[in-house]
Amino acid sequence: MLQTLFQKKPIQEEYVAPHPRRLVGTAAEFFAGIGLMRLGLEQAGWQVVFANDIDTHKEEIYQGHFGQEDHFVRGDIHSLTLEEIPTVTLATASFPCTDLSLAGDRAGLAGARSGALWGFTDLLKSLGTRRPPLVLLENVTGFLTSQDGKDFHQALQRLNSLGYAVDAFIVDAARFVPQSRQRLFVAGRQGPATPASAPASELRPPALARFIEQHDDVCWSLRPLPALPAHGLSLGGILDDLPPDDPHWWSNERAQYLLNQMSPRHAATAAAMIAAPRWSYGTVFRRMRNGASMAEMRTDGVAGCLRTPKGGSGRQILLKAGFGGFFVRLITAREAARLMGADDYAITVPLNQALFGFGDAVCVPVVTWIAENYLNPLAQELLQCPAPASCSRFGR
C-alpha cells in the first residue's frame, strides 16, 4: 500500500523534460525549492538551465525527481558568483514568504527570510549587461500589504532601478486544482513604461488595482490577460481510495478527538456529513483560537492552502464521512502533489519532508498559464525587438 501511495519512479528511470515544438527561452530558477516553477515553465516551452536553493531537504526532493543535475547549485543566494549564473531570458524568484505571510510575524522585507529578495535584486544588478530581459517574482498576497504596502512599493522600485517596467496580478490555484492558494506575481521586463490603467478584476482585485492607481511613481507596464479557466476537478477527484483498514486512517479515539475540537458550527456540518447516504469530504487545519486548539473544516470541494508542517499544525487533515460513519487521516504526499498540479512527481522522501516541499512551492498549472498567456508573448516580442529601451524613470 505504501508503494502505491508514494508511487516512486524506478531508480534507473531518468527525468526527461517535455520537448516543445518550439523553445521559447531559457530560465534561471532562484529559490527553486522542489522545482515546481521549473515544471510549469517546461510545459510552456521553456528550458530551465540553472536552479538555486539554500535548503538541503528541498534539494534532496528536487534531485529525487529531476535526477542529479549539475545546474542545481545549493547555497545562499548572497553567496552565488556571477560565473555560476548563465545568461538567460527569464529569472524567477519564489522568495521566502515567512516574513510576509499573515500567519508569520510580518517583519516584511526587513526580515531575515523574506529579505532574501534583496539578494536576488543585488544579483540582477551585478549581472550588468547579462541581466535577464524578463523576471517573475512569486509570493503570498501578504506581500501587497506588508508594512502598509511599503515593502511592495520598495520592491517594485528596486526592479525599476534595474531597468524593469513592472506588472502585478493575483492568481488563485483553485482555478486549476482543488486547492485554495492565492499568490501574487510580479512580472518585470526590460523596457519603457506604458500607461497604467488597472480596473478591478479577478486577476487584479480591488486592493491591487488601488495600489497601482495610487503609485504613479512606479514604472508600470500592464498587460491584458485572458480570463482564468473555470474551476474543474473537486477534492474527491484527487484522493487516494484507501480501504477502511488502511493504517493511514486514524484510530476511532483519535478521530473522535478531532471532532471534539470543532466549534458547534463545524461539528454540526460534520454530523450532517456523517448522516448523509453518500461519502463526502472535508479538509481540516488545527488553529489556535483564544488559547485553545480548534479544528476548522471546509467542505466546498476545495482543500485549504497547503502549508509547511512546522510543529505539525500545518499538516492538512482529511475527513471522509457518510453512511453513518467517518474516517480521518492526514493527506498523503501523493495527494499533496496532485493539489499542486504535479501529479506524477517522483516522491522519494518521508511524508513530512514531502509535505514541507509541496507546501512551500508554486502550483504547476498556474505557472504554465502565466507562461503561455504572459511570458511567452513577451519573449516573442523580445525576438522582434531584442534591445528595447529600458525603464528610464530610475537610474540603473
Contacts in CASP RR format, 6 or more apart in sequence:
PFRMAT RR
TARGET T0000
AUTHOR 0000-0000-0000
METHOD contacts of the structure
MODEL  1
MLQTLFQKKPIQEEYVAPHPRRLVGTAAEFFAGIGLMRLGLEQAGWQVVF
ANDIDTHKEEIYQGHFGQEDHFVRGDIHSLTLEEIPTVTLATASFPCTDL
SLAGDRAGLAGARSGALWGFTDLLKSLGTRRPPLVLLENVTGFLTSQDGK
DFHQALQRLNSLGYAVDAFIVDAARFVPQSRQRLFVAGRQGPATPASAPA
SELRPPALARFIEQHDDVCWSLRPLPALPAHGLSLGGILDDLPPDDPHWW
SNERAQYLLNQMSPRHAATAAAMIAAPRWSYGTVFRRMRNGASMAEMRTD
GVAGCLRTPKGGSGRQILLKAGFGGFFVRLITAREAARLMGADDYAITVP
LNQALFGFGDAVCVPVVTWIAENYLNPLAQELLQCPAPASCSRFGR
1 242 0 8 1.000
1 246 0 8 1.000
1 247 0 8 1.000
4 240 0 8 1.000
5 240 0 8 1.000
5 248 0 8 1.000
5 332 0 8 1.000
5 333 0 8 1.000
5 334 0 8 1.000
6 333 0 8 1.000
6 334 0 8 1.000
6 347 0 8 1.000
6 348 0 8 1.000
7 334 0 8 1.000
7 344 0 8 1.000
7 346 0 8 1.000
7 347 0 8 1.000
8 346 0 8 1.000
8 347 0 8 1.000
8 348 0 8 1.000
9 65 0 8 1.000
9 346 0 8 1.000
14 67 0 8 1.000
15 65 0 8 1.000
15 66 0 8 1.000
15 67 0 8 1.000
15 346 0 8 1.000
17 42 0 8 1.000
17 47 0 8 1.000
18 42 0 8 1.000
18 43 0 8 1.000
18 45 0 8 1.000
20 44 0 8 1.000
20 45 0 8 1.000
22 45 0 8 1.000
23 45 0 8 1.000
23 46 0 8 1.000
23 47 0 8 1.000
24 44 0 8 1.000
24 45 0 8 1.000
24 46 0 8 1.000
24 89 0 8 1.000
24 371 0 8 1.000
24 375 0 8 1.000
24 376 0 8 1.000
24 379 0 8 1.000
24 380 0 8 1.000
25 45 0 8 1.000
25 46 0 8 1.000
25 47 0 8 1.000
25 88 0 8 1.000
25 89 0 8 1.000
25 90 0 8 1.000
25 379 0 8 1.000
26 46 0 8 1.000
26 47 0 8 1.000
26 48 0 8 1.000
26 49 0 8 1.000
26 86 0 8 1.000
26 87 0 8 1.000
26 88 0 8 1.000
26 89 0 8 1.000
26 90 0 8 1.000
27 38 0 8 1.000
27 41 0 8 1.000
27 46 0 8 1.000
27 47 0 8 1.000
27 48 0 8 1.000
27 49 0 8 1.000
27 50 0 8 1.000
27 88 0 8 1.000
27 89 0 8 1.000
27 90 0 8 1.000
27 91 0 8 1.000
27 92 0 8 1.000
28 48 0 8 1.000
28 49 0 8 1.000
28 50 0 8 1.000
28 51 0 8 1.000
28 52 0 8 1.000
28 85 0 8 1.000
28 86 0 8 1.000
28 88 0 8 1.000
28 90 0 8 1.000
28 91 0 8 1.000
28 92 0 8 1.000
28 132 0 8 1.000
29 35 0 8 1.000
29 37 0 8 1.000
29 38 0 8 1.000
29 41 0 8 1.000
29 48 0 8 1.000
29 50 0 8 1.000
29 51 0 8 1.000
29 52 0 8 1.000
29 92 0 8 1.000
30 51 0 8 1.000
30 52 0 8 1.000
30 77 0 8 1.000
30 91 0 8 1.000
30 92 0 8 1.000
30 93 0 8 1.000
30 94 0 8 1.000
30 95 0 8 1.000
30 120 0 8 1.000
30 123 0 8 1.000
31 52 0 8 1.000
31 53 0 8 1.000
31 77 0 8 1.000
31 93 0 8 1.000
31 94 0 8 1.000
31 95 0 8 1.000
31 96 0 8 1.000
31 116 0 8 1.000
31 120 0 8 1.000
32 38 0 8 1.000
32 51 0 8 1.000
32 52 0 8 1.000
32 53 0 8 1.000
32 58 0 8 1.000
32 62 0 8 1.000
32 72 0 8 1.000
32 94 0 8 1.000
33 53 0 8 1.000
33 55 0 8 1.000
33 58 0 8 1.000
33 59 0 8 1.000
33 61 0 8 1.000
33 62 0 8 1.000
33 94 0 8 1.000
33 357 0 8 1.000
33 360 0 8 1.000
33 361 0 8 1.000
34 58 0 8 1.000
34 61 0 8 1.000
34 62 0 8 1.000
34 65 0 8 1.000
34 345 0 8 1.000
34 357 0 8 1.000
34 358 0 8 1.000
34 361 0 8 1.000
35 51 0 8 1.000
35 62 0 8 1.000
35 65 0 8 1.000
35 66 0 8 1.000
35 361 0 8 1.000
36 340 0 8 1.000
36 342 0 8 1.000
36 358 0 8 1.000
36 361 0 8 1.000
36 362 0 8 1.000
36 363 0 8 1.000
36 364 0 8 1.000
36 367 0 8 1.000
37 48 0 8 1.000
37 92 0 8 1.000
37 94 0 8 1.000
37 138 0 8 1.000
37 361 0 8 1.000
37 362 0 8 1.000
37 367 0 8 1.000
38 48 0 8 1.000
38 51 0 8 1.000
38 66 0 8 1.000
39 342 0 8 1.000
39 345 0 8 1.000
39 364 0 8 1.000
39 367 0 8 1.000
40 364 0 8 1.000
40 365 0 8 1.000
40 367 0 8 1.000
40 368 0 8 1.000
40 371 0 8 1.000
41 48 0 8 1.000
41 90 0 8 1.000
41 92 0 8 1.000
41 367 0 8 1.000
41 368 0 8 1.000
41 371 0 8 1.000
42 48 0 8 1.000
43 364 0 8 1.000
43 368 0 8 1.000
43 371 0 8 1.000
44 367 0 8 1.000
44 368 0 8 1.000
44 371 0 8 1.000
44 372 0 8 1.000
44 375 0 8 1.000
44 376 0 8 1.000
45 371 0 8 1.000
45 376 0 8 1.000
46 90 0 8 1.000
46 371 0 8 1.000
46 375 0 8 1.000
48 71 0 8 1.000
49 71 0 8 1.000
49 86 0 8 1.000
49 88 0 8 1.000
50 71 0 8 1.000
50 73 0 8 1.000
50 84 0 8 1.000
50 85 0 8 1.000
50 86 0 8 1.000
50 88 0 8 1.000
51 62 0 8 1.000
51 69 0 8 1.000
51 71 0 8 1.000
51 72 0 8 1.000
51 73 0 8 1.000
52 72 0 8 1.000
52 73 0 8 1.000
52 74 0 8 1.000
52 75 0 8 1.000
52 77 0 8 1.000
52 80 0 8 1.000
53 59 0 8 1.000
53 62 0 8 1.000
53 72 0 8 1.000
53 74 0 8 1.000
53 75 0 8 1.000
54 74 0 8 1.000
54 75 0 8 1.000
54 76 0 8 1.000
54 77 0 8 1.000
55 74 0 8 1.000
56 74 0 8 1.000
57 349 0 8 1.000
57 353 0 8 1.000
57 356 0 8 1.000
57 357 0 8 1.000
58 356 0 8 1.000
58 357 0 8 1.000
58 360 0 8 1.000
59 72 0 8 1.000
59 74 0 8 1.000
60 348 0 8 1.000
60 349 0 8 1.000
60 353 0 8 1.000
61 347 0 8 1.000
61 348 0 8 1.000
61 349 0 8 1.000
61 353 0 8 1.000
61 354 0 8 1.000
61 357 0 8 1.000
62 72 0 8 1.000
63 69 0 8 1.000
63 72 0 8 1.000
64 346 0 8 1.000
64 348 0 8 1.000
64 349 0 8 1.000
65 345 0 8 1.000
65 346 0 8 1.000
65 348 0 8 1.000
66 72 0 8 1.000
73 80 0 8 1.000
73 84 0 8 1.000
77 116 0 8 1.000
77 119 0 8 1.000
77 120 0 8 1.000
77 123 0 8 1.000
78 116 0 8 1.000
78 119 0 8 1.000
78 122 0 8 1.000
80 123 0 8 1.000
82 126 0 8 1.000
82 127 0 8 1.000
82 130 0 8 1.000
85 123 0 8 1.000
85 127 0 8 1.000
85 130 0 8 1.000
87 130 0 8 1.000
88 132 0 8 1.000
89 132 0 8 1.000
89 133 0 8 1.000
89 134 0 8 1.000
89 379 0 8 1.000
89 382 0 8 1.000
90 132 0 8 1.000
90 133 0 8 1.000
90 134 0 8 1.000
90 135 0 8 1.000
90 136 0 8 1.000
90 375 0 8 1.000
90 379 0 8 1.000
91 120 0 8 1.000
91 124 0 8 1.000
91 132 0 8 1.000
91 134 0 8 1.000
91 135 0 8 1.000
91 136 0 8 1.000
92 135 0 8 1.000
92 136 0 8 1.000
92 137 0 8 1.000
92 138 0 8 1.000
93 117 0 8 1.000
93 120 0 8 1.000
93 135 0 8 1.000
93 136 0 8 1.000
93 137 0 8 1.000
93 138 0 8 1.000
94 137 0 8 1.000
94 138 0 8 1.000
94 139 0 8 1.000
94 361 0 8 1.000
94 362 0 8 1.000
95 114 0 8 1.000
95 115 0 8 1.000
95 116 0 8 1.000
95 117 0 8 1.000
95 120 0 8 1.000
95 137 0 8 1.000
95 139 0 8 1.000
96 113 0 8 1.000
96 114 0 8 1.000
96 115 0 8 1.000
96 116 0 8 1.000
97 114 0 8 1.000
97 139 0 8 1.000
97 140 0 8 1.000
97 143 0 8 1.000
98 104 0 8 1.000
98 113 0 8 1.000
98 114 0 8 1.000
99 105 0 8 1.000
99 106 0 8 1.000
99 107 0 8 1.000
99 108 0 8 1.000
99 109 0 8 1.000
99 110 0 8 1.000
99 111 0 8 1.000
99 112 0 8 1.000
99 113 0 8 1.000
99 114 0 8 1.000
99 115 0 8 1.000
99 146 0 8 1.000
100 106 0 8 1.000
100 108 0 8 1.000
100 109 0 8 1.000
100 114 0 8 1.000
100 139 0 8 1.000
100 140 0 8 1.000
100 142 0 8 1.000
100 143 0 8 1.000
100 146 0 8 1.000
100 151 0 8 1.000
101 140 0 8 1.000
101 142 0 8 1.000
102 140 0 8 1.000
102 142 0 8 1.000
103 307 0 8 1.000
106 146 0 8 1.000
106 147 0 8 1.000
107 114 0 8 1.000
108 114 0 8 1.000
108 115 0 8 1.000
108 146 0 8 1.000
108 147 0 8 1.000
108 151 0 8 1.000
109 115 0 8 1.000
109 117 0 8 1.000
109 118 0 8 1.000
109 146 0 8 1.000
109 147 0 8 1.000
109 151 0 8 1.000
109 154 0 8 1.000
109 155 0 8 1.000
110 147 0 8 1.000
114 139 0 8 1.000
117 137 0 8 1.000
117 155 0 8 1.000
118 158 0 8 1.000
121 155 0 8 1.000
121 158 0 8 1.000
121 159 0 8 1.000
121 162 0 8 1.000
124 131 0 8 1.000
124 132 0 8 1.000
124 135 0 8 1.000
124 162 0 8 1.000
125 131 0 8 1.000
125 162 0 8 1.000
131 162 0 8 1.000
131 190 0 8 1.000
133 189 0 8 1.000
133 190 0 8 1.000
133 382 0 8 1.000
134 187 0 8 1.000
134 188 0 8 1.000
134 189 0 8 1.000
134 190 0 8 1.000
134 375 0 8 1.000
134 378 0 8 1.000
134 379 0 8 1.000
134 382 0 8 1.000
135 159 0 8 1.000
135 164 0 8 1.000
135 186 0 8 1.000
135 187 0 8 1.000
135 188 0 8 1.000
135 189 0 8 1.000
136 185 0 8 1.000
136 186 0 8 1.000
136 187 0 8 1.000
136 188 0 8 1.000
136 370 0 8 1.000
136 375 0 8 1.000
137 155 0 8 1.000
137 185 0 8 1.000
137 186 0 8 1.000
138 183 0 8 1.000
138 184 0 8 1.000
138 185 0 8 1.000
138 186 0 8 1.000
138 362 0 8 1.000
139 183 0 8 1.000
139 184 0 8 1.000
140 182 0 8 1.000
140 183 0 8 1.000
140 184 0 8 1.000
141 170 0 8 1.000
141 182 0 8 1.000
141 183 0 8 1.000
141 184 0 8 1.000
142 184 0 8 1.000
143 151 0 8 1.000
143 152 0 8 1.000
143 155 0 8 1.000
143 184 0 8 1.000
144 152 0 8 1.000
144 184 0 8 1.000
144 207 0 8 1.000
144 208 0 8 1.000
144 211 0 8 1.000
145 152 0 8 1.000
145 207 0 8 1.000
146 152 0 8 1.000
149 211 0 8 1.000
152 211 0 8 1.000
153 215 0 8 1.000
153 218 0 8 1.000
155 186 0 8 1.000
156 166 0 8 1.000
156 168 0 8 1.000
156 186 0 8 1.000
156 215 0 8 1.000
156 218 0 8 1.000
157 217 0 8 1.000
157 218 0 8 1.000
157 394 0 8 1.000
159 166 0 8 1.000
159 186 0 8 1.000
159 188 0 8 1.000
160 166 0 8 1.000
160 218 0 8 1.000
160 219 0 8 1.000
160 391 0 8 1.000
160 393 0 8 1.000
160 394 0 8 1.000
161 394 0 8 1.000
161 395 0 8 1.000
161 396 0 8 1.000
162 396 0 8 1.000
163 190 0 8 1.000
163 191 0 8 1.000
163 219 0 8 1.000
163 390 0 8 1.000
163 391 0 8 1.000
163 392 0 8 1.000
163 394 0 8 1.000
163 395 0 8 1.000
163 396 0 8 1.000
164 188 0 8 1.000
164 189 0 8 1.000
164 190 0 8 1.000
164 191 0 8 1.000
164 219 0 8 1.000
164 390 0 8 1.000
164 391 0 8 1.000
165 188 0 8 1.000
165 189 0 8 1.000
165 190 0 8 1.000
165 191 0 8 1.000
165 192 0 8 1.000
165 193 0 8 1.000
165 194 0 8 1.000
165 219 0 8 1.000
165 220 0 8 1.000
165 221 0 8 1.000
165 390 0 8 1.000
165 391 0 8 1.000
166 186 0 8 1.000
166 187 0 8 1.000
166 188 0 8 1.000
166 218 0 8 1.000
166 219 0 8 1.000
166 220 0 8 1.000
166 221 0 8 1.000
167 186 0 8 1.000
167 187 0 8 1.000
167 188 0 8 1.000
167 220 0 8 1.000
167 221 0 8 1.000
167 222 0 8 1.000
167 223 0 8 1.000
168 184 0 8 1.000
168 185 0 8 1.000
168 186 0 8 1.000
168 187 0 8 1.000
168 204 0 8 1.000
168 208 0 8 1.000
168 211 0 8 1.000
168 212 0 8 1.000
169 184 0 8 1.000
169 185 0 8 1.000
169 187 0 8 1.000
169 203 0 8 1.000
169 204 0 8 1.000
169 208 0 8 1.000
169 225 0 8 1.000
170 182 0 8 1.000
170 183 0 8 1.000
170 184 0 8 1.000
170 185 0 8 1.000
170 203 0 8 1.000
170 204 0 8 1.000
170 205 0 8 1.000
170 208 0 8 1.000
171 182 0 8 1.000
171 183 0 8 1.000
171 185 0 8 1.000
171 203 0 8 1.000
171 228 0 8 1.000
171 366 0 8 1.000
171 369 0 8 1.000
171 370 0 8 1.000
172 180 0 8 1.000
172 181 0 8 1.000
172 182 0 8 1.000
172 183 0 8 1.000
172 228 0 8 1.000
173 179 0 8 1.000
173 180 0 8 1.000
173 181 0 8 1.000
173 182 0 8 1.000
173 183 0 8 1.000
173 340 0 8 1.000
173 363 0 8 1.000
173 365 0 8 1.000
173 366 0 8 1.000
174 180 0 8 1.000
174 181 0 8 1.000
174 231 0 8 1.000
174 302 0 8 1.000
175 228 0 8 1.000
175 229 0 8 1.000
175 230 0 8 1.000
175 231 0 8 1.000
175 366 0 8 1.000
176 229 0 8 1.000
176 341 0 8 1.000
176 363 0 8 1.000
176 365 0 8 1.000
176 366 0 8 1.000
176 369 0 8 1.000
177 233 0 8 1.000
177 238 0 8 1.000
177 338 0 8 1.000
177 339 0 8 1.000
177 340 0 8 1.000
177 341 0 8 1.000
177 363 0 8 1.000
177 365 0 8 1.000
178 232 0 8 1.000
178 233 0 8 1.000
178 234 0 8 1.000
178 235 0 8 1.000
178 236 0 8 1.000
178 237 0 8 1.000
178 238 0 8 1.000
178 301 0 8 1.000
178 302 0 8 1.000
178 303 0 8 1.000
178 339 0 8 1.000
179 302 0 8 1.000
179 303 0 8 1.000
179 304 0 8 1.000
179 305 0 8 1.000
179 306 0 8 1.000
179 339 0 8 1.000
179 340 0 8 1.000
179 363 0 8 1.000
180 298 0 8 1.000
180 302 0 8 1.000
180 303 0 8 1.000
180 304 0 8 1.000
180 305 0 8 1.000
181 304 0 8 1.000
181 305 0 8 1.000
181 306 0 8 1.000
181 363 0 8 1.000
182 305 0 8 1.000
183 362 0 8 1.000
183 363 0 8 1.000
183 366 0 8 1.000
184 208 0 8 1.000
185 370 0 8 1.000
187 223 0 8 1.000
187 370 0 8 1.000
187 374 0 8 1.000
187 375 0 8 1.000
187 378 0 8 1.000
188 221 0 8 1.000
189 221 0 8 1.000
189 378 0 8 1.000
189 388 0 8 1.000
190 388 0 8 1.000
190 390 0 8 1.000
190 391 0 8 1.000
191 221 0 8 1.000
191 388 0 8 1.000
191 389 0 8 1.000
191 390 0 8 1.000
191 391 0 8 1.000
192 221 0 8 1.000
192 388 0 8 1.000
192 389 0 8 1.000
192 390 0 8 1.000
192 391 0 8 1.000
192 392 0 8 1.000
193 219 0 8 1.000
193 220 0 8 1.000
193 221 0 8 1.000
193 391 0 8 1.000
193 393 0 8 1.000
194 220 0 8 1.000
194 221 0 8 1.000
194 222 0 8 1.000
196 212 0 8 1.000
196 213 0 8 1.000
196 216 0 8 1.000
196 218 0 8 1.000
196 220 0 8 1.000
196 222 0 8 1.000
197 222 0 8 1.000
198 204 0 8 1.000
198 208 0 8 1.000
198 209 0 8 1.000
198 212 0 8 1.000
198 213 0 8 1.000
198 222 0 8 1.000
199 209 0 8 1.000
200 206 0 8 1.000
200 209 0 8 1.000
201 209 0 8 1.000
202 227 0 8 1.000
202 228 0 8 1.000
203 225 0 8 1.000
203 228 0 8 1.000
204 212 0 8 1.000
212 218 0 8 1.000
212 220 0 8 1.000
212 222 0 8 1.000
217 393 0 8 1.000
219 391 0 8 1.000
219 393 0 8 1.000
219 394 0 8 1.000
221 391 0 8 1.000
223 374 0 8 1.000
223 377 0 8 1.000
223 378 0 8 1.000
225 373 0 8 1.000
225 374 0 8 1.000
226 373 0 8 1.000
228 369 0 8 1.000
229 369 0 8 1.000
231 302 0 8 1.000
234 301 0 8 1.000
234 302 0 8 1.000
235 281 0 8 1.000
235 282 0 8 1.000
235 283 0 8 1.000
235 301 0 8 1.000
235 302 0 8 1.000
235 303 0 8 1.000
236 281 0 8 1.000
236 301 0 8 1.000
238 335 0 8 1.000
238 338 0 8 1.000
238 339 0 8 1.000
239 281 0 8 1.000
239 318 0 8 1.000
239 335 0 8 1.000
240 332 0 8 1.000
240 334 0 8 1.000
240 335 0 8 1.000
242 248 0 8 1.000
242 249 0 8 1.000
242 329 0 8 1.000
244 327 0 8 1.000
248 329 0 8 1.000
248 330 0 8 1.000
248 332 0 8 1.000
249 255 0 8 1.000
249 327 0 8 1.000
249 328 0 8 1.000
249 329 0 8 1.000
250 258 0 8 1.000
250 327 0 8 1.000
250 328 0 8 1.000
250 329 0 8 1.000
254 328 0 8 1.000
255 326 0 8 1.000
255 327 0 8 1.000
255 328 0 8 1.000
258 284 0 8 1.000
258 295 0 8 1.000
258 317 0 8 1.000
258 319 0 8 1.000
258 328 0 8 1.000
259 267 0 8 1.000
259 270 0 8 1.000
259 295 0 8 1.000
259 326 0 8 1.000
261 286 0 8 1.000
261 293 0 8 1.000
261 294 0 8 1.000
261 295 0 8 1.000
262 270 0 8 1.000
262 294 0 8 1.000
262 295 0 8 1.000
262 296 0 8 1.000
262 297 0 8 1.000
263 294 0 8 1.000
263 296 0 8 1.000
266 295 0 8 1.000
266 296 0 8 1.000
266 297 0 8 1.000
269 297 0 8 1.000
269 299 0 8 1.000
270 297 0 8 1.000
270 319 0 8 1.000
270 321 0 8 1.000
270 326 0 8 1.000
273 280 0 8 1.000
273 282 0 8 1.000
273 299 0 8 1.000
273 319 0 8 1.000
273 321 0 8 1.000
273 322 0 8 1.000
273 326 0 8 1.000
274 321 0 8 1.000
274 322 0 8 1.000
274 324 0 8 1.000
274 325 0 8 1.000
274 326 0 8 1.000
275 322 0 8 1.000
275 324 0 8 1.000
276 321 0 8 1.000
276 322 0 8 1.000
276 323 0 8 1.000
277 322 0 8 1.000
277 323 0 8 1.000
278 322 0 8 1.000
278 323 0 8 1.000
279 320 0 8 1.000
279 321 0 8 1.000
279 322 0 8 1.000
279 323 0 8 1.000
280 299 0 8 1.000
280 320 0 8 1.000
280 321 0 8 1.000
280 322 0 8 1.000
281 299 0 8 1.000
281 301 0 8 1.000
281 318 0 8 1.000
281 319 0 8 1.000
281 320 0 8 1.000
281 321 0 8 1.000
282 297 0 8 1.000
282 298 0 8 1.000
282 299 0 8 1.000
282 301 0 8 1.000
282 318 0 8 1.000
282 319 0 8 1.000
282 320 0 8 1.000
282 321 0 8 1.000
283 297 0 8 1.000
283 298 0 8 1.000
283 303 0 8 1.000
283 304 0 8 1.000
283 316 0 8 1.000
283 317 0 8 1.000
283 318 0 8 1.000
283 319 0 8 1.000
283 331 0 8 1.000
284 295 0 8 1.000
284 296 0 8 1.000
284 297 0 8 1.000
284 316 0 8 1.000
284 317 0 8 1.000
284 318 0 8 1.000
284 319 0 8 1.000
285 295 0 8 1.000
285 296 0 8 1.000
285 304 0 8 1.000
285 307 0 8 1.000
285 313 0 8 1.000
285 314 0 8 1.000
285 316 0 8 1.000
285 317 0 8 1.000
286 293 0 8 1.000
286 294 0 8 1.000
286 295 0 8 1.000
286 296 0 8 1.000
286 313 0 8 1.000
286 314 0 8 1.000
286 317 0 8 1.000
287 293 0 8 1.000
287 294 0 8 1.000
287 296 0 8 1.000
287 313 0 8 1.000
288 294 0 8 1.000
295 317 0 8 1.000
297 319 0 8 1.000
298 304 0 8 1.000
303 316 0 8 1.000
303 331 0 8 1.000
303 339 0 8 1.000
304 316 0 8 1.000
306 316 0 8 1.000
306 336 0 8 1.000
306 339 0 8 1.000
306 340 0 8 1.000
306 355 0 8 1.000
306 358 0 8 1.000
306 359 0 8 1.000
307 314 0 8 1.000
307 316 0 8 1.000
307 359 0 8 1.000
308 314 0 8 1.000
308 355 0 8 1.000
308 356 0 8 1.000
308 357 0 8 1.000
308 359 0 8 1.000
308 360 0 8 1.000
309 315 0 8 1.000
309 352 0 8 1.000
309 355 0 8 1.000
309 356 0 8 1.000
315 330 0 8 1.000
315 331 0 8 1.000
315 352 0 8 1.000
315 355 0 8 1.000
316 330 0 8 1.000
316 331 0 8 1.000
316 336 0 8 1.000
317 328 0 8 1.000
317 329 0 8 1.000
317 330 0 8 1.000
317 331 0 8 1.000
318 328 0 8 1.000
318 329 0 8 1.000
318 330 0 8 1.000
318 331 0 8 1.000
318 335 0 8 1.000
319 326 0 8 1.000
319 327 0 8 1.000
319 328 0 8 1.000
320 326 0 8 1.000
320 327 0 8 1.000
320 328 0 8 1.000
321 327 0 8 1.000
330 351 0 8 1.000
331 339 0 8 1.000
331 355 0 8 1.000
332 351 0 8 1.000
333 347 0 8 1.000
333 351 0 8 1.000
333 354 0 8 1.000
333 355 0 8 1.000
333 358 0 8 1.000
334 347 0 8 1.000
336 354 0 8 1.000
336 355 0 8 1.000
336 358 0 8 1.000
336 359 0 8 1.000
337 343 0 8 1.000
337 345 0 8 1.000
337 347 0 8 1.000
337 354 0 8 1.000
337 358 0 8 1.000
339 358 0 8 1.000
340 358 0 8 1.000
340 359 0 8 1.000
340 361 0 8 1.000
340 362 0 8 1.000
340 363 0 8 1.000
340 364 0 8 1.000
341 363 0 8 1.000
341 364 0 8 1.000
341 365 0 8 1.000
342 358 0 8 1.000
342 364 0 8 1.000
347 354 0 8 1.000
382 388 0 8 1.000
390 396 0 8 1.000
END
